[in-house]
Amino acid sequence: MSARAPASGASLPLAYHRFRGRLGMGDLHPGGEGATAELLARLSACGVRRVLEIGAGIGNTTARMIARGWEVTALEPDPVLYERLRRRAPAVARCEPFLRHAPATRYEAIVAESVLFQMDLPEAFNHAAALLEPGGYLAFIEAVWTERITAALSRALHENTRQLFGIAVGTREPLTWDDWLRCLRHAGFSAIHSELLTRGSAGHPPTRNRAATLLAVVRDPRLLIWMARFRSRKRSAKMPSGIQESRLFLGRLGASAQRATTR
């Protein structure tokens, strides 16, 4: 399958995830590199090899899975991030939205990190089920709302952060972890492992590539202005305490119900 050539990112708004990507910073998800290591270790114990990654970004997790010897397909619809992903892993990168992905063969596992919350959950989980072999695995790391959220607050935070950063901080609807689990069960997934990550994981700093960051700033000093802008915007968009938590999940499609281990 060949990927369509993406539009140039030069004229696109410099949203927060594109800004970090241009600086060579990845792992923009709760728990950062450590949470990814745990997720991949659990998938490895399941014996998977043919894996789909959705929202691959600049390819940090993609590279880790390739290093494990897995057969990876990495989807990244954002043209700015895709260009970096393509340079890093040209054989596996696809500039394609997840919900339009229609492979010739099904996958053994699907991996997502801070991606699914941007989608309609029932649609996303049903599509994941359609792309997996019977008994296949869905593994993800996400920040979700807690029981303290309200419909008005989730809507306000979603719209405000999307305007400030080009990407929202959470779902527009006040969906808690119970809502996520309900959608997963309806799509045919049973939980193998469900873990509440440590407090503050949602704000985990990205993995830095200092050489790439320095080179990017030398090539485009305007990135320093954007850095100052985003720092200022973060101060004006503080999250109320206790309304969001971070979750690591591994589920299996069509498997007999298994009791999830929870920490």
MARZANU-158964 format. One record per residue: residue in three letters; x, y, z of N, C-alpha, C in turn. Coordinates in steps of 0.05 Angstrom, whole numbers, padded with zeros to 5 digits, always signed. Layout:
<recs>
alaXYZXYZXYZ ...
</recs>
This chain:
<recs>
met+00017-00024+00000+00000+00000+00000+00018+00025+00000 ser+00013+00043-00018+00029+00067-00019+00014+00090-00006 ala+00028+00108+00007+00016+00131+00020+00013+00154+00001 arg-00008+00169+00004-00011+00193-00011+00008+00214-00001 ala+00019+00230-00019+00037+00251-00011+00022+00273+00004 pro+00030+00280+00028+00015+00300+00044+00021+00328+00034 ala+00002+00345+00040+00007+00373+00034+00030+00384+00050 ser+00043+00405+00040+00065+00417+00055+00055+00428+00081 gly+00071+00425+00102+00064+00436+00129+00071+00465+00132 ala+00083+00477+00112+00093+00505+00116+00070+00524+00121 ser+00047+00520+00109+00025+00539+00111+00005+00531+00133 leu+00010+00509+00147-00009+00499+00167-00005+00515+00193 pro-00027+00519+00209-00023+00532+00235-00005+00515+00252 leu+00012+00528+00268+00031+00513+00284+00018+00505+00310 ala+00002+00484+00309-00011+00473+00333+00010+00461+00351 tyr+00003+00456+00376+00023+00448+00396+00037+00422+00388 his+00022+00402+00378+00035+00377+00371+00053+00380+00347 arg+00046+00397+00329+00064+00403+00306+00090+00417+00315 phe+00086+00436+00334+00109+00451+00345+00128+00432+00358 arg+00118+00414+00375+00135+00394+00388+00148+00376+00368 gly+00133+00368+00347+00145+00351+00327+00167+00364+00312 arg+00164+00389+00306+00186+00404+00292+00211+00406+00309 leu+00207+00406+00335+00230+00407+00354+00242+00379+00359 gly+00230+00359+00347+00240+00332+00351+00232+00320+00377 met+00210+00329+00389+00201+00320+00415+00177+00301+00411 gly+00179+00277+00421+00158+00257+00419+00148+00248+00446 asp+00133+00226+00445+00120+00214+00470+00102+00235+00483 leu+00085+00247+00467+00066+00267+00478+00041+00253+00488 his+00044+00237+00508+00022+00222+00519+00027+00217+00549 pro+00006+00211+00564+00010+00206+00593+00031+00185+00598 gly+00048+00190+00618+00068+00171+00626+00093+00171+00609 gly+00093+00183+00585+00116+00185+00568+00129+00158+00561 glu+00155+00158+00558+00169+00135+00549+00166+00111+00568 gly+00164+00116+00594+00161+00094+00613+00135+00079+00609 ala+00113+00094+00605+00088+00081+00601+00088+00065+00575 thr+00101+00076+00554+00103+00061+00529+00118+00035+00532 ala+00140+00036+00548+00156+00011+00552+00139-00010+00565 glu+00122-00003+00585+00105-00022+00598+00084-00033+00578 leu+00072-00016+00562+00052-00024+00543+00064-00044+00523 leu+00087-00038+00512+00099-00056+00493+00108-00082+00505 ala+00117-00081+00530+00125-00106+00544+00101-00124+00547 arg+00078-00113+00554+00054-00129+00557+00045-00141+00530 leu+00047-00125+00509+00041-00136+00482+00060-00157+00474 ser+00086-00153+00480+00106-00173+00473+00100-00200+00486 ala+00091-00199+00511+00084-00223+00526+00061-00238+00513 cys+00045-00224+00497+00022-00236+00483+00031-00249+00457 gly+00056-00245+00449+00067-00257+00425+00059-00245+00399 val+00052-00219+00399+00044-00205+00374+00068-00199+00357 arg+00063-00197+00331+00084-00188+00312+00074-00169+00291 arg+00049-00172+00282+00038-00154+00261+00020-00133+00275 val+00030-00108+00275+00018-00087+00292+00012-00062+00276 leu-00011-00050+00282-00019-00024+00271-00016-00003+00293 glu-00002+00018+00287+00000+00041+00305-00016+00064+00294 ile-00033+00076+00309-00049+00098+00300-00040+00124+00314 gly-00038+00146+00298-00027+00171+00309+00002+00168+00317 ala+00019+00159+00299+00046+00152+00305+00064+00176+00311 gly+00055+00200+00304+00071+00224+00309+00098+00223+00295 ile+00119+00230+00309+00146+00230+00296+00160+00203+00297 gly+00146+00183+00308+00156+00156+00306+00172+00144+00328 asn+00171+00155+00352+00186+00144+00375+00177+00115+00381 thr+00151+00111+00384+00141+00085+00390+00144+00066+00366 thr+00140+00077+00342+00145+00062+00317+00173+00049+00318 ala+00193+00065+00323+00220+00056+00323+00224+00034+00344 arg+00212+00037+00368+00215+00017+00389+00202-00010+00380 met+00180-00009+00367+00167-00033+00358+00183-00047+00336 ile+00194-00031+00317+00210-00042+00296+00235-00056+00308 ala+00246-00043+00329+00270-00055+00343+00263-00082+00355 arg+00238-00087+00362+00230-00112+00373+00226-00133+00351 gly+00229-00125+00326+00225-00144+00304+00197-00147+00295 trp+00179-00128+00303+00151-00130+00296+00147-00119+00267 glu+00127-00129+00254+00118-00119+00228+00098-00096+00233 val+00107-00072+00229+00091-00048+00237+00080-00033+00214 thr+00055-00024+00216+00044-00003+00199+00038+00021+00216 ala+00049+00044+00210+00047+00068+00227+00031+00089+00212 leu+00007+00096+00223-00010+00116+00211-00006+00143+00224 glu-00002+00164+00209-00001+00192+00219-00014+00210+00199 pro-00038+00220+00204-00052+00237+00184-00042+00265+00182 asp-00028+00275+00203-00019+00303+00203+00006+00305+00185 pro+00005+00322+00165+00027+00323+00145+00054+00332+00157 val+00053+00350+00177+00077+00359+00190+00091+00336+00205 leu+00076+00322+00221+00087+00299+00236+00095+00276+00217 tyr+00078+00272+00197+00083+00250+00178+00110+00253+00164 glu+00117+00277+00157+00143+00281+00143+00166+00272+00160 arg+00165+00276+00186+00186+00266+00204+00184+00236+00207 leu+00160+00226+00209+00156+00197+00211+00166+00183+00186 arg+00160+00194+00163+00169+00182+00137+00199+00181+00135 arg+00212+00202+00143+00242+00202+00142+00254+00182+00161 arg+00240+00177+00183+00251+00159+00203+00244+00130+00197 ala+00221+00125+00187+00212+00097+00181+00197+00096+00155 pro+00210+00100+00133+00196+00103+00107+00181+00078+00098 ala+00191+00054+00106+00178+00030+00097+00151+00024+00110 val+00146+00037+00133+00122+00030+00148+00102+00054+00151 ala+00111+00078+00144+00095+00102+00149+00073+00105+00128 arg+00049+00113+00138+00026+00119+00120+00013+00145+00129 cys+00010+00163+00111-00005+00188+00117-00034+00184+00112 glu-00048+00173+00132-00075+00163+00128-00091+00164+00154 pro-00115+00173+00154-00132+00173+00178-00139+00144+00186 phe-00140+00139+00212-00146+00112+00222-00173+00102+00211 leu-00193+00119+00212-00220+00109+00205-00223+00104+00175 arg-00203+00111+00159-00204+00105+00130-00185+00082+00123 his-00172+00072+00143-00152+00051+00138-00166+00024+00133 ala-00159+00012+00110-00172-00014+00102-00151-00032+00092 pro-00136-00046+00109-00114-00063+00100-00124-00089+00087 ala-00106-00102+00072-00114-00127+00059-00115-00150+00079 thr-00099-00149+00100-00100-00170+00120-00103-00157+00148 arg-00114-00171+00166-00119-00161+00193-00094-00161+00210 tyr-00095-00145+00231-00072-00143+00249-00075-00160+00274 glu-00053-00165+00287-00053-00179+00312-00057-00160+00336 ala-00050-00135+00332-00052-00116+00353-00054-00087+00342 ile-00066-00070+00357-00068-00041+00350-00058-00026+00374 val-00041-00006+00369-00029+00011+00390-00037+00040+00386 ala-00045+00053+00407-00052+00082+00406-00043+00095+00431 glu-00032+00119+00429-00023+00135+00452-00034+00163+00450 ser-00053+00170+00467-00065+00196+00468-00076+00204+00440 val-00091+00186+00428-00102+00190+00402-00132+00186+00401 leu-00141+00165+00415-00169+00157+00413-00189+00177+00424 phe-00180+00193+00444-00198+00213+00456-00207+00234+00435 gln-00192+00236+00413-00199+00256+00393-00221+00245+00374 met-00229+00220+00377-00248+00207+00359-00274+00201+00373 asp-00294+00194+00357-00318+00183+00368-00312+00155+00378 leu-00314+00150+00404-00304+00125+00415-00318+00100+00404 pro-00344+00099+00403-00356+00075+00392-00347+00069+00363 glu-00345+00090+00347-00336+00087+00319-00307+00077+00319 ala-00290+00089+00335-00262+00081+00336-00258+00052+00345 phe-00272+00045+00366-00269+00017+00376-00281-00003+00357 asn-00302+00003+00345-00314-00015+00325-00296-00019+00301 his-00283+00003+00293-00265+00001+00270-00240-00015+00278 ala-00230-00011+00302-00208-00027+00312-00215-00056+00312 ala-00239-00063+00320-00247-00091+00320-00248-00103+00292 ala-00256-00086+00273-00257-00095+00245-00230-00100+00233 leu-00209-00086+00244-00182-00089+00233-00166-00111+00246 leu-00176-00122+00268-00161-00142+00283-00170-00171+00277 glu-00151-00189+00279-00158-00217+00278-00175-00224+00303 pro-00191-00245+00302-00204-00255+00326-00183-00261+00347 gly-00188-00250+00371-00168-00253+00392-00146-00233+00391 gly-00148-00213+00373-00128-00192+00371-00129-00173+00395 tyr-00109-00156+00397-00105-00139+00421-00107-00109+00414 leu-00120-00094+00431-00120-00065+00430-00106-00055+00455 ala-00085-00039+00450-00069-00028+00472-00067+00002+00470 phe-00074+00017+00491-00072+00046+00489-00066+00059+00516 ile-00057+00084+00514-00053+00101+00537-00068+00127+00532 glu-00085+00135+00551-00102+00159+00547-00107+00173+00573 ala-00112+00199+00571-00122+00215+00593-00152+00217+00591 val-00166+00211+00612-00196+00211+00612-00206+00228+00635 trp-00231+00236+00632-00244+00252+00653-00250+00234+00677 thr-00250+00246+00701-00258+00232+00725-00288+00238+00731 glu-00298+00227+00753-00326+00232+00760-00331+00261+00768 arg-00310+00276+00772-00314+00304+00779-00322+00322+00756 ile-00319+00312+00732-00325+00328+00708-00355+00332+00705 thr-00361+00354+00692-00389+00360+00684-00390+00364+00654 ala-00414+00363+00643-00417+00367+00614-00408+00395+00606 ala-00415+00415+00622-00408+00442+00616-00377+00446+00617 leu-00364+00434+00637-00336+00438+00641-00320+00423+00619 ser-00328+00398+00612-00313+00384+00591-00316+00398+00565 arg-00339+00409+00559-00343+00424+00534-00326+00449+00533 ala-00326+00464+00556-00310+00489+00557-00280+00483+00555 leu-00270+00463+00569-00242+00457+00567-00234+00446+00540 his-00251+00430+00528-00246+00420+00501-00243+00443+00481 glu-00262+00461+00481-00262+00483+00462-00240+00502+00467 asn-00235+00509+00493-00214+00528+00499-00186+00518+00492 thr-00180+00493+00499-00153+00483+00493-00150+00478+00463 arg-00171+00471+00450-00168+00467+00421-00162+00494+00407 gln-00174+00515+00417-00169+00542+00406-00140+00551+00413 leu-00131+00546+00437-00105+00555+00446-00082+00539+00435 phe-00086+00513+00432-00064+00495+00425-00068+00479+00399 gly-00091+00482+00387-00096+00468+00362-00103+00439+00366 ile-00105+00430+00391-00113+00403+00398-00125+00404+00426 ala-00147+00390+00430-00162+00392+00455-00148+00375+00476 val-00154+00381+00502-00141+00367+00524-00157+00341+00531 gly-00182+00339+00522-00198+00316+00528-00223+00315+00511 thr-00239+00294+00514-00263+00292+00499-00282+00315+00504 arg-00298+00322+00484-00318+00343+00488-00340+00334+00507 glu-00347+00309+00506-00367+00298+00524-00354+00290+00550 pro-00369+00290+00572-00357+00283+00598-00354+00253+00602 leu-00338+00240+00585-00335+00211+00586-00314+00203+00607 thr-00323+00187+00626-00305+00177+00647-00295+00149+00638 trp-00278+00138+00655-00266+00111+00648-00288+00090+00646 asp-00309+00092+00662-00331+00073+00660-00344+00075+00632 asp-00346+00099+00622-00358+00103+00595-00339+00090+00574 trp-00313+00094+00577-00294+00081+00558-00297+00051+00559 leu-00298+00039+00583-00301+00010+00585-00327+00000+00573 arg-00348+00015+00576-00373+00008+00565-00371+00007+00534 cys-00359+00027+00522-00355+00027+00493-00337+00004+00484 leu-00317-00002+00499-00299-00024+00492-00314-00051+00493 arg-00330-00055+00513-00346-00080+00515-00365-00083+00492 his-00378-00061+00485-00397-00062+00463-00383-00068+00436 ala-00358-00061+00434-00343-00067+00409-00331-00095+00410 gly-00334-00109+00432-00325-00137+00434-00298-00141+00448 phe-00288-00120+00462-00263-00123+00476-00267-00130+00505 ser-00251-00148+00515-00250-00154+00543-00223-00145+00554 ala-00222-00136+00579-00198-00124+00590-00179-00146+00600 ile-00154-00144+00592-00133-00161+00603-00118-00146+00625 his-00113-00121+00620-00100-00105+00640-00110-00076+00638 ser-00117-00065+00661-00126-00037+00662-00112-00024+00686 glu-00097-00003+00680-00079+00009+00700-00083+00039+00702 leu-00087+00049+00726-00088+00077+00732-00059+00087+00736 leu-00050+00105+00718-00023+00115+00720-00021+00135+00743 thr+00004+00141+00751+00008+00158+00774-00003+00186+00768 arg-00010+00199+00790-00020+00227+00788+00000+00245+00774 gly-00010+00261+00755+00008+00279+00740+00018+00267+00714 ser+00011+00242+00708+00020+00229+00684+00011+00244+00659 ala-00013+00256+00660-00024+00269+00636-00006+00292+00628 gly+00009+00304+00647+00026+00326+00640+00055+00318+00638 his+00060+00292+00633+00088+00282+00631+00103+00296+00609 pro+00127+00306+00615+00143+00320+00594+00150+00302+00571 pro+00151+00312+00547+00158+00296+00523+00187+00287+00523 thr+00192+00266+00508+00220+00257+00505+00234+00277+00486 arg+00257+00286+00495+00272+00307+00481+00294+00296+00463 asn+00298+00309+00441+00321+00303+00424+00335+00330+00421 arg+00355+00335+00438+00367+00362+00440+00380+00370+00414 ala+00393+00351+00400+00406+00358+00375+00385+00367+00354 ala+00363+00352+00353+00342+00359+00334+00329+00386+00340 thr+00326+00391+00366+00314+00416+00375+00332+00440+00368 leu+00357+00437+00374+00376+00458+00367+00377+00464+00337 leu+00378+00443+00321+00378+00446+00293+00353+00459+00283 ala+00330+00452+00294+00305+00463+00285+00304+00493+00291 val+00314+00501+00314+00314+00529+00322+00333+00545+00305 val+00356+00533+00299+00375+00547+00281+00362+00552+00254 arg+00348+00532+00244+00336+00534+00217+00312+00554+00218 asp+00298+00554+00240+00274+00572+00242+00272+00584+00270 pro+00285+00607+00274+00286+00620+00301+00258+00627+00310 arg+00238+00628+00292+00211+00635+00301+00199+00614+00320 leu+00211+00590+00321+00202+00570+00339+00206+00579+00368 leu+00225+00596+00373+00229+00607+00401+00206+00624+00409 ile+00195+00639+00389+00171+00656+00395+00147+00638+00401 trp+00144+00616+00386+00122+00598+00392+00126+00584+00419 met+00150+00579+00426+00155+00567+00452+00145+00585+00474 ala+00151+00610+00472+00142+00630+00492+00112+00632+00492 arg+00100+00631+00468+00071+00633+00466+00057+00609+00480 phe+00067+00585+00475+00054+00562+00487+00058+00561+00517 arg+00081+00570+00526+00085+00571+00555+00065+00591+00568 ser+00060+00613+00555+00041+00633+00565+00013+00621+00564 arg+00006+00607+00542-00021+00596+00540-00026+00574+00560 lys-00005+00559+00567-00008+00538+00588-00015+00551+00615 arg-00004+00573+00621-00010+00586+00646-00039+00596+00647 ser-00050+00603+00623-00077+00613+00623-00098+00591+00619 ala-00089+00566+00617-00107+00544+00612-00103+00521+00632 lys-00099+00528+00657-00095+00508+00677-00119+00491+00682 met-00115+00464+00685-00136+00446+00690-00145+00446+00719 pro-00170+00446+00725-00179+00443+00753-00169+00417+00764 ser-00162+00417+00789-00151+00393+00802-00171+00370+00803 gly-00161+00346+00797-00177+00322+00802-00198+00315+00781 ile-00197+00329+00757-00218+00323+00737-00208+00305+00715 gln-00183+00298+00715-00172+00281+00694-00152+00261+00706 glu-00152+00237+00695-00134+00216+00703-00123+00202+00679 ser-00101+00187+00682-00088+00173+00660-00091+00143+00662 arg-00096+00130+00640-00102+00102+00639-00085+00087+00619 leu-00075+00064+00626-00062+00045+00608-00080+00021+00605 phe-00086+00013+00581-00105-00009+00577-00095-00029+00556 leu-00099-00054+00562-00094-00076+00543-00119-00094+00542 gly-00131-00096+00519-00156-00112+00516-00153-00131+00493 arg-00171-00151+00494-00170-00172+00473-00197-00174+00460 leu-00197-00178+00434-00222-00179+00419-00232-00208+00418 gly-00257-00212+00424-00270-00238+00421-00260-00259+00440 ala-00244-00251+00460-00234-00270+00480-00255-00273+00502 ser-00254-00296+00515-00272-00300+00538-00266-00279+00559 ala-00286-00271+00573-00283-00249+00593-00261-00257+00613 gln-00243-00238+00617-00221-00242+00635-00221-00220+00656 arg-00214-00227+00679-00213-00206+00700-00189-00188+00697 ala-00193-00162+00695-00171-00144+00691-00155-00141+00716 thr-00129-00138+00713-00112-00132+00735-00110-00102+00738 thr-00113-00091+00761-00114-00062+00765-00095-00055+00787 arg-00079-00033+00782-00062-00023+00803-00071+00005+00810 
</recs>
